[in-house]
Amino acid sequence: MTTEPQARPAPDALLAAVTAGVRLVELGHPHFTGMPCSPNHPGFRMSLIRRHGDMVRPDGGSAANEMIVTGGHVGTHVDALSHVSHDGKLHGGVDAAAAQTGGRFTVLGAEHTPALLTRGVLLDVAAVHGVEVLPAGYGVTAGDLDAAAKRAGVPVGRGDVALVRTGWARHFDDAPTYLGQASGVPGATTEAAQWLAAREVVATGSDTTAYEQIRPGAGHSVLPVHRVLLVDAGIYIIEHLNLEDAAAEGLTEFVFGMAPLRIVGGTGSPIRPFAAVAA
């Protein structure tokens, strides 16, 4: 009996592109004990609970491990649709109180936040204004986003991830300035959020602690942009991005990737986002 050789399947186009050479540009911050964190959330803590030498196996081997404690909205992370409600309702008219059972959400939890591999667009609003960092408390407008898209030569469309650069990540190592409780933080206005919703992006993110305009002394008292994006439009929000490397490289559109942890019933998840570009 002879066996006919099997025809090899046609090469996958995505695999072929990756094999040809891809370089990843980090779009987030590393997590470390003491990193800046909104006072509304428990901070990140990591400590070794077993060190090398605490236990040595008969063959001389030893292992170390750690304990990690963190809130779901600390460091570079994505908001689930359960994160914010308005007038008692989550996205899609879900009753927020009824959805909270047994210390978790029964619907719209972080386990339903999708992993994304899609087109990313960098909207460099700081560059539009000819500055490295937007002023504290500046409100990013729809006109700013439109100008940033035109500057990049890239239209924002359905299914995209739109990343808004204010330059604020440059303050990440200066927690009081970065969090802006006294001085404020630049961020999107509701009209900017509506501009994004009209274009049906799947997610949007920025390089600040909250995807909001925080006026001096106001703190995180209200979250109108979260309402427009999460509650009204069902658009995921990514916070604490670091877009400085992407901006320095002149990236405008790229393959965007992120994979949230599937935290059942959670309201957010840490992520490690990246831009994939040809090597």
C-alpha positions in Angstrom: 0.0 0.0 0.0 1.3 3.4 -0.9 0.2 6.6 0.8 -0.2 9.7 -1.3 1.7 12.7 0.1 -0.6 15.2 1.8 -0.7 18.7 0.4 0.5 21.2 2.8 -2.0 23.8 3.8 -1.6 27.3 2.5 0.5 29.4 4.8 -1.4 31.6 7.2 -1.0 35.2 6.3 -0.7 36.4 9.9 1.9 33.7 10.8 3.8 34.6 7.7 3.9 38.2 8.7 5.1 37.4 12.2 7.7 35.0 10.8 9.1 37.7 8.6 9.9 39.8 11.6 7.9 41.7 14.1 9.1 44.1 16.8 7.0 44.9 19.9 6.8 48.4 21.4 5.7 48.5 25.0 2.7 50.7 25.7 2.4 50.3 29.5 4.2 50.7 32.8 5.8 47.9 34.8 4.1 47.1 38.1 6.1 47.8 41.3 5.5 48.3 45.0 4.9 52.0 45.6 3.8 52.8 42.0 1.4 55.8 41.7 -2.2 54.7 42.3 -5.5 56.5 42.5 -6.7 56.9 46.1 -9.9 55.2 45.1 -8.2 51.9 44.6 -6.0 49.6 46.7 -2.4 49.9 45.7 0.0 47.3 44.2 2.2 45.3 46.6 4.6 42.5 45.9 6.9 40.7 48.3 8.9 37.5 48.3 7.4 35.0 50.7 10.0 32.4 49.9 13.6 33.2 49.1 16.3 31.1 47.7 17.9 29.2 50.6 14.7 29.2 52.8 14.2 25.6 51.6 16.9 23.6 49.8 16.0 20.4 48.2 18.1 17.2 48.6 19.7 17.8 45.1 20.7 21.4 46.1 17.9 23.1 44.2 15.9 26.0 45.6 12.9 28.1 44.5 11.7 31.6 45.3 8.1 32.9 45.0 6.1 36.0 45.8 2.7 37.2 47.0 1.0 39.9 44.9 -1.8 42.1 46.2 -3.4 44.6 43.9 -6.6 46.3 42.9 -8.0 45.7 39.4 -7.5 49.3 38.4 -3.8 49.8 39.4 -1.1 50.3 36.9 -1.7 49.8 33.2 -5.2 48.2 33.1 -8.5 47.9 31.3 -11.9 48.7 32.7 -14.6 46.1 32.4 -18.1 47.3 31.5 -19.2 46.5 35.1 -16.8 49.3 36.4 -19.2 52.3 36.2 -22.9 52.7 36.4 -25.2 55.7 35.9 -28.6 56.1 37.6 -28.2 52.5 38.8 -27.7 51.0 35.3 -24.7 49.4 33.7 -24.1 49.2 29.9 -27.2 47.8 28.1 -29.6 48.8 30.9 -28.3 46.1 33.3 -29.4 46.7 36.9 -26.1 47.4 38.7 -27.3 46.4 42.2 -28.9 43.2 41.0 -25.7 42.2 39.1 -23.6 42.3 42.3 -23.9 39.0 44.0 -21.5 37.1 46.3 -18.8 39.7 46.1 -18.6 39.8 42.3 -20.6 40.7 39.2 -22.7 38.1 37.5 -22.7 39.9 34.2 -20.3 42.3 32.4 -17.3 41.2 34.6 -13.7 41.3 33.6 -13.7 37.8 32.3 -15.8 39.1 29.4 -13.4 41.9 28.5 -12.0 40.6 25.2 -8.4 40.0 24.3 -7.6 42.3 21.4 -5.4 42.0 18.3 -6.6 44.8 16.1 -5.6 48.1 14.5 -4.3 50.7 17.0 -4.1 54.4 16.3 -2.0 56.9 18.2 -3.7 60.3 18.6 -0.8 62.5 19.8 -2.7 65.5 21.2 0.5 66.9 22.9 2.2 67.0 19.5 -0.8 68.7 18.0 -0.2 71.5 20.5 3.6 71.5 19.9 4.4 70.5 23.6 5.9 67.5 25.3 3.1 67.4 28.0 -0.3 69.0 28.0 -1.0 71.4 30.9 -2.5 70.1 34.1 -6.3 70.0 33.9 -6.4 70.5 30.2 -9.6 69.2 28.5 -9.0 67.2 25.3 -11.7 68.2 22.8 -13.2 66.5 19.8 -11.3 69.0 17.8 -8.0 67.9 19.4 -8.7 64.3 18.4 -9.7 65.3 14.9 -6.5 67.3 14.5 -4.4 64.4 15.9 -6.0 62.0 13.5 -5.3 64.4 10.6 -1.7 64.9 11.8 -1.2 61.1 11.8 -2.9 60.8 8.4 -5.0 57.9 9.9 -8.8 57.9 10.1 -10.2 56.4 13.3 -12.8 53.7 12.5 -14.9 50.9 13.7 -13.1 48.2 15.8 -10.0 50.4 16.3 -8.2 51.0 19.6 -7.6 54.8 19.9 -4.7 55.8 22.2 -4.7 59.4 23.3 -1.3 60.8 24.2 -1.1 63.8 26.6 2.5 63.3 27.5 1.5 62.9 31.2 3.4 59.5 31.5 6.5 61.7 31.8 5.3 62.4 35.4 4.9 58.8 36.4 7.9 58.8 38.7 6.5 61.9 40.5 3.3 60.6 42.1 1.8 63.8 43.4 2.1 65.5 40.0 1.0 62.4 38.1 -2.1 61.8 40.3 -2.9 65.5 40.1 -5.1 65.7 43.2 -4.2 69.3 43.7 -2.9 70.5 40.3 -5.2 68.5 38.0 -4.6 66.1 35.1 -5.2 66.5 31.3 -7.9 64.3 29.9 -10.7 63.7 27.5 -13.9 65.8 27.7 -17.3 64.3 27.1 -17.3 65.7 23.5 -14.1 63.8 22.9 -15.7 60.7 24.2 -18.7 61.2 21.9 -16.3 61.7 19.0 -14.8 58.3 19.7 -18.2 56.6 20.2 -19.4 58.0 16.9 -16.5 56.2 15.2 -17.3 52.9 17.0 -13.9 52.2 18.4 -13.7 49.0 20.5 -11.5 50.5 23.1 -9.6 53.7 23.9 -6.9 54.6 26.4 -4.7 57.3 27.6 -1.5 57.9 29.6 -3.1 59.2 32.8 -4.5 57.8 36.0 -8.1 58.3 34.8 -9.5 58.7 31.4 -11.0 62.0 32.4 -10.2 65.7 32.5 -9.3 66.3 36.2 -9.5 70.0 37.1 -7.3 71.4 39.8 -8.5 70.4 43.2 -11.5 68.4 41.9 -10.0 64.9 42.2 -12.1 62.1 40.8 -15.4 63.5 41.9 -17.3 62.7 38.8 -16.6 60.4 35.8 -18.7 61.8 32.8 -16.3 60.3 30.2 -16.6 56.9 31.8 -20.3 57.2 31.5 -20.2 58.0 27.8 -17.8 55.3 27.0 -18.5 52.4 29.4 -22.2 52.8 30.1 -23.6 54.4 27.0 -21.3 53.0 24.2 -19.8 49.9 25.7 -16.3 51.0 24.8 -13.5 49.6 27.0 -11.2 52.1 28.7 -7.4 51.6 29.2 -5.6 53.7 31.7 -2.0 54.3 32.9 -0.6 53.8 29.4 3.0 54.9 28.6 2.9 56.2 25.0 6.3 57.9 25.1 8.2 55.2 23.2 5.5 54.9 20.6 5.5 58.7 20.1 9.3 58.9 19.9 9.2 56.3 17.1 6.6 58.2 15.2 4.0 55.4 15.3 0.6 56.4 14.0 -1.1 53.1 13.1 0.0 49.6 14.2 -1.2 46.2 15.3 -2.4 46.6 18.9 -2.4 43.7 21.3 -3.6 43.2 24.9 -4.8 40.2 26.9 -6.7 41.0 30.2 -6.8 38.4 33.0 -10.1 36.6 33.0 -11.1 37.7 36.5 -14.6 36.3 37.0 -16.9 39.0 38.2 -14.2 41.7 38.4 -14.4 45.3 37.3 -11.0 45.6 35.7 -7.8 43.8 34.9 -4.0 44.5 34.6 -2.8 44.2 31.1 0.5 44.4 29.2 -0.4 46.2 25.9 1.9 46.5 23.0 2.2 47.8 19.4 3.5 45.3 16.9 5.4 46.8 14.0 7.6 45.3 11.2 11.1 44.7 12.3 
